[in-house]
Amino acid sequence: MRCLLASAGGLLLREAAMLLRRRSCSGPLLLLGVAVCLFYQTLMVARNRFRSGQQQPAAAAATIRNRKLADEVLVEETRRFISTLETLQRKTQLDKDEDKDEDKDEDKDEDKDEVWSDPPPHLHLHRHRRRHRAVVLTGHHLVSDTEVQLFQRVLQQLDYDVQMSRYAETSSFLRTNRGESGWSLLVCLSSSERSCLRRISFSHLQQHQMVNLLPGLMEAFSDAGGGLCHFYTHSHLTGSKLPMKPYSCGPANQKLQVPEDSDSPVRAPPPALVAMVNVYVLVTSVNPLTSFLHDISVVATNQEQRGRATKLRNFLLQQLGPTTPHDALGQVKKVIGDVLQAAVVATNQKQQTLHRCVLCYQLLTFTLLFSGSITPVVVKVETDLTFSSLSDNTFDRQISKDLILEDTLHFLLSSSQTHLSSLSETHLSSLSETEDRQYGGCRGTHGVCLSEDEFVLLLQFQRQMKTPSAFTLLYPSTSSSSSSSSSSSSSAPLSVSDLQVRISRYYKLQTNSSCRPDEVLTNQEAALSSSQDAAEGVCVDPHLRQIYTDPPLTLTPPFSSSVKEYRAEVTFDTVTVRIRPEPVSSACRIHLDEHRGPRMANYPVGLGDSRISILVTDATEPEPVVMTIYTVHVYRESRPSLPMFGDHVMCGFVQDCGLLVQPGFSCGLQPFIQSQSPLQSCSSGHQPGRWVVPCLSCSDNRTCDWREVAWQPDGCYHPLVDRPLLQDCMTDRKVLFMGDSTNRGMMFFLMERVNSSLEDWGKAHDLLVYRNLNGGRTLVSYSYYPQFWLDKRQRPTFRQALLQLITRSRPLVNSNHTVLVVGGVQWLNTDHLTTIREVLDRESLSDIVVVVKSLGMGFHLPVDGIRSLSLREIQELYRENRNIITTAKHHGYEAIDTFSITMGRYKEFLQGRCACHFHEVEKFWSSTTSTTNRTGSTGTGPGLSSQSAVLDTDQEVWPKALSYHVRGPVNQVYSEILLSRLCPRTRT
């Protein structure tokens, strides 16, 4: 397409229109062609007027007036040119909307067809205008990775149909003919880049297609050997003084460190700037070179052991004060621009004959070293986003990467991007038959010649400069290009870079018309400034941007800021989940579980259901105001079990190999040979024992039927007490429980077994008395100890708490009709047992039954906010546990060795941050009748089964349809031992 410049405007329009019609060009292109010609002619007039003003011997005032007049003319004509671009975009969008009704029925038929067969050409164009296809190649990334979820979520928000696959070779969509033209965007994640480069022919891509790779740029910054950047091998760079170390590419590059001491140059600003800074660059075009700088940077200094993510402008302002950060930022852009130009020149020399991907882009990481000067040196370039200096434990790496990736997608693929695709597919497709066709070109010496590709790039650039974002223009630089464009000869046509500079200056002037000269900001920079102000203001958007977890959780439904409740499942071996929710607005604060909860935490994941509450709050008030609550329900699977249908062997274990509490003893499954002689009932509750389970092989715990696991004491067994005998045994008895929640779990189990149901339940942390057990014939009381939530000066001592429990439970008889069960997780020691003896002697209760629940496993996981025991401390607990049992026997007390029972199954804890709860009370709905729950053997021998209750044949009417059930196989075992010690009789 050519527009012919005539001396008269009418002749121009008439001849251009006739030629456009002969070329089948659309109206918008005619409009743009005229605008480009007029724009260029006005630039020439303004420039000549400015030069004539300089040449004439006039006063300084006249020169200033001429310059101001020329600037005004340039701004006005740039405004008209941009207006024409926007008119073209609007016209294209109107054409697209008119086509929607025509294609509605045909698109419905297409959606029904799972195999996307090629439609007729006219339908092919329409469909792409309506909804784009995006292919995301994940490589080694899991579908649950937040990076994969981000691409899927953002692209769907931008109205893309997203196809996921591991590699280009395995993508059914890319393997078909449709793979050449049926997609608009191809995203190749880090581990799939090689697959993309092998499979995709970049020289045959259509104009609307976009890939997140620029092969030439990737080659330029590849490792040519020993870390030498490949583009440095070109002869024209030999001996060059690029602000870059030649050995800055590839994994062979040595580990970078911030210099300890640096002699500041004479002109270095006080204080000298010494730091290693990672900056992130988006290159959207190689020819002409167009690149943008993201506002996020990662800074490492000698004062900071690890890097931190911060805005580059803020860091420079903090280090240099208010006078020189603008100059330093300009130096950063100049250094990166020089390096990119050198790489692009090398790339163009090799690939000048090849077509390029018009809308492809590349994200790069530049590592800059400041050694006392505001001018940095490039010490490393990577063709991906890297954040190695950030902490991985706090998710800072992934959060920073996701922010940049999301900003990139919105920057390139906002709703206006559909105009570009539609334009290139309709208004330009008919003109693509001739490669050398030119748009907006003017015959003669003053022509502005735009190829079809350059035309599309200008449209994209104009939209990007207009839209506020986290990216600022890096190249072409408005400062470096100003002189070049103004000093070019009047006969030389303006380049695309010159037009980009004009557009950039225009929006810069528009944004900063009300700012002081020292506060000049680009449109993107203004957006960053406003976001910083928002960070200090009110939480106006109380939603989450993402939920980061380790290990990655597959949320159902997939994460969306508008969805407030999720479910996720984890395997048995997953015992902790680290979680960090990230808000949309930095003005909002995140707290986990409670108003003052942490922002990020390690959560122990118990068997079954666990719940994590995420509170989005407004911190501007003295007390955080909860704006939104998200909930994540995590279900942890039970240990995988293989049912036994044939021959099997019995295996036993004392401790898990993952936690060697007794280093000198074997761990894991060992063959278990059961005694053939009849076993006697155990004489104590602390008889040593082991867990036994049927397996196909003791060398593989995956072959075991863990539903049949049972506790087997050595040389004896604990008899089960059925309900009739238990009720008779507990008649006229009072049982006093004193301890923490693990002690309370044993109490609730006893209440359910005696009463056939548990109708009254609560997480009591004070003193309670239950008088309605066993038809009113049994009393149970409970006192929570220690009350750790109180200040130490306000906590009741062990003696005080015991006396209070005794007082509330009176009248008491000094016989075995009164039982005291005392103990907990890890607070009990031998001094407490001495105190019990002293109190009981003083209260004339020396003949009552005392049962000591020994220590238990817990606090063995790295959980935030509570103590976490090391392996050595856990081994120390085992020795302390033996001392407690020995002291209990010395006082004549019963003892139940709960530490040995929980030690081998420490992973099977239920919900709770301490990982010490082996019981859980759950709601149990029933009709008017219900079977009685009791525990029975399941065929593994005389040992106590750790499975939940087995149904008995007796039935009774329950007074309520809603009751509760104590769940937990490990708690069930040591609670049954308690019952067998209290009622040493069995049913015949």
C-alpha positions, 0 to 999 in steps of 0.5 A: 500500500502506498499513499502519494504525497501531492502538493494539495491535500485534496489531490493527496486524498484522491490519489491515495484513495484510488491506490488503496482501492486498487490494493483492496486496502481498508478504510482505517489504513487509508486514514492512518496512511494520511495521518502518517504523511501529514504527521511527517510533513509537519515534523519536517516543517517544524524542524526546518523552522527550528533550524532556520531560527538557529541560523538567523542571528536572532536574540536568545528569546527568539530561539526559545520562542522558535523551540517552544513553537516547534515543540507545540507543533510536534505535540499537536501532530503527535496527538493527531497521529495517536488519535488516528491510531485509536480511531483505527482500533475502535473501527476494528473493534466495531467490525469485530462486534458486527461479526459476532452475530453472524458467527454465533451459530457457527461457533456453537457448532465448533465448541461441540467438536472436541477435535478442532478441525479446520473451518473455512477461511472466513470462519477461521478469522472470525473465531480468532477475533472472538476468542483466542487460543493459548497453549501453555507448555509446563515442562517439569512444572506440576499443574498445582504449581502457582506459576502454572495456575497463574497463567491459566487464571490470568489467560482465562480472565483475558478471554483465552481458551487455555490448552495445557501440555508438558512439551510441544511434542506431547501437545495434541493441539500443536501436533495437528495442522491447527498447531501451525495457525490455530493458536494466538499465544504459546507460553513455554515455561522454563523446562519446556523452552528447548521443546518449543525451539525444536518444534516451533518454526518462528519464521513461519508464524502468523502475524497475530501469534505470540511466543514468550521466546526470542530465539535470537536474543536467547542465542546472543546471551547463551554460553559460548564456553566458560560463561562467555556471552555468545554475542561477544564472539562477533568480531565487531565487539573485540576490544569494545568497552561495553559496560558488561563483563564478557563472561556473564552468561550461562551456568558456568558463571561464577557465584556473584558476591557483593564486594566487601570494600570498594574505593569510591571514585572521585565523582561518586555521590555520597554515600558510595553505592555498593550493591548487587541488583537484579533488574527484570527486562521485557523485550517486545521487539528486536528490530526495532529494539523495544524494551521495558524495565519492571519496577521490581528489583532484588537488592543484595548489600553487605549489610543484608545477608539475603537479597530483598525485593524492592522497587528500584527507584525506592532503593536508589532514593534510600541509598543516594538521597533525593538528588541523584536517584534519577541520574542513577536510574538513567544510568541503569537504563543506558547500560542495559540499553547499550548491552541489548543494542550490542546483542541485537546487532550481533543477532541481526547480522546472523538472522537478517534474512529470516522473518521474525515473530512480530509479537514475540517477547522475552523476559531477561534478568540483568544482574548489575554491580554498583561499586561506588558509582551510579553507573553499574556494570552488567555481571550476569544476564539470564534469559529467564526470571531468576531470584536466587538471592531471595529466601525460598522458605518465605515464598519470596522468589515465587511471589516476585516471579508471579508478580512480574509474570502477571504484570507482563501478561496484562501489559501485553494481552490486555483487552486492547490486544484483541484489536491488534490480532483482529487487525492483523487477521482482517485488515492486513491479511489481504495485503500480506501476499507481498513481503515488501509492501509498505504502509503510510509510505510517501513517494518522494524524499519525505516518505515515512515507510512502515512495513506491515510488521512495523505498523502492528508494532506501533499500534502495540507500543501506543497502547502500552504507553497509554496504559499505566503498568509496572513497566517503564520504557527502557529503549528507545530512550527519550533522552538518547533519541532526541538528538538523533531524530532532530539532527537527521537530515530533512530528506531522511525518513523517520524510523519506527524508533523515532515515532516511538520516542514521539509517542513516549514523550507525548504521554510523558508530557500528558502525565506530567503536565501538572508536575514540577520538573524534578517530579517528571514521571512517565505514565507507568511510573505514575502508576507505581507512585499511586500504588505506593500511596495505596500501600499506606492507605485503606484496604479497599480491595480485601481479596487474595491474589494467590495462596502459596503453599509448600508442598503445592496444594491442588485447590478445589475449586481452582484458586480465584480471588472471588472464591472464599472456600477451598478443599485440598487433599494430601498424602499420608506422608505430608505432615506439614504445610507451609502457607502464605496468602498474598493480598491483591493490595499491599494496604491489606494485612493477612493473618492466619486463624486469628486477628493477631495471627501470623502472615505465614506459618507452618501448619501440621496436617493431622489425619482427616480434616484440618482447617486453615482460616485466612483473614484479610484485614484493614490495619488502619484501625487500632484493632485489625478489622476483618474484611474477608475470610478465606478457608482452606480445608485440608484432608490428609489421607490415612496410611495406604492399606493393602487388604489381606486376602491370602497368605501373609506374615506378621510384622512388628515395629517399635519406632519409625525409621523417620524418628529414631527415639531409641538409636540403639534399637531397630526401626521399621517393620521387623518379622514378628513371631507370636508365642504359641503358649497361652498369654496371660493378662498384663499385670500393668499398663506400662508393659513394653510392647510393639505394634503388629500388622499383617503384611505380604512382606516386612520389607515393604510397608505398602504391602500391609493391611494397616486397618488390622494394626494392633498394640501387642504387649510383650508376653501378655495382653490387655483384656477388653472390657465390654459395656455391661461389665464396664457399667457394673464396674463403674457404678458408684465410682468417681473418676477425676481427670487432671491434665491437658487435652490428651488427658481429656481425650481419654476422659471422653472415650471413657464417657462414651464407652460407659454411657454408650454415647457422648452427648455433652462435649466441649474443649474445656479449659477449666473445671467441669463435673459430669454427673449424668453418666451410667444412669447417674451412678458414675461421676466424672470430673475434669480440671485442665492443667497447666493453664499455659495461656495465663500469665505465670503469676496468675496460673494456679500451681499443680497443688492448687489445681489438684486441691480445687478438683478434689474439692469440686468432686466431693464427697469422695471415699478413700478407696478404689471407688475414687480414681485420679487420672493425671498426665498430659503430653510433656509437662508431667515430671517426677515432682508432680507425683511427689506432690500428689502423694503429699496432697492425698495424704493430707486429704485422707485419700491415700487409698484411692486409685491413681493412674499416671498417663505418661508422656506422649509424642508431640511438638516434634514438627517445625511449627511457627508460634510454638516450641519445636523439639529437636531429635535430641530433646525427644530422645531426652523425653524418652528417658524422662518418661522411663523415670516417671513410670519408675517413680509411679511404681514406687508410689504404688500408682498405675502407669500407662506408657503412652509415650511408647504407644505414640512413638511408633505412630507419631505421624498419625496425629489428628488436628492440632498445632502441637501434633500431639492429639491422637483423638478427635471428637466428631458429631454423630447423627443418629435416628431414635435407636443406635448400636452401642460402640465397643472395641474388639479384636480384629483377628491379629491376635490378642492385641488391642486393635487400634481401629475405631469402634466395632458394632455390638448387637445390643441396642438402646434408645438414645435421648437425642438424635445428635451426639458425639463420637471420639475418633482416633485409633491410637487414643483408643488403644491407651484408653482401653488399657485404662479401662482394663486397669480400672476393671480387671475382669473380662466377659466369659 
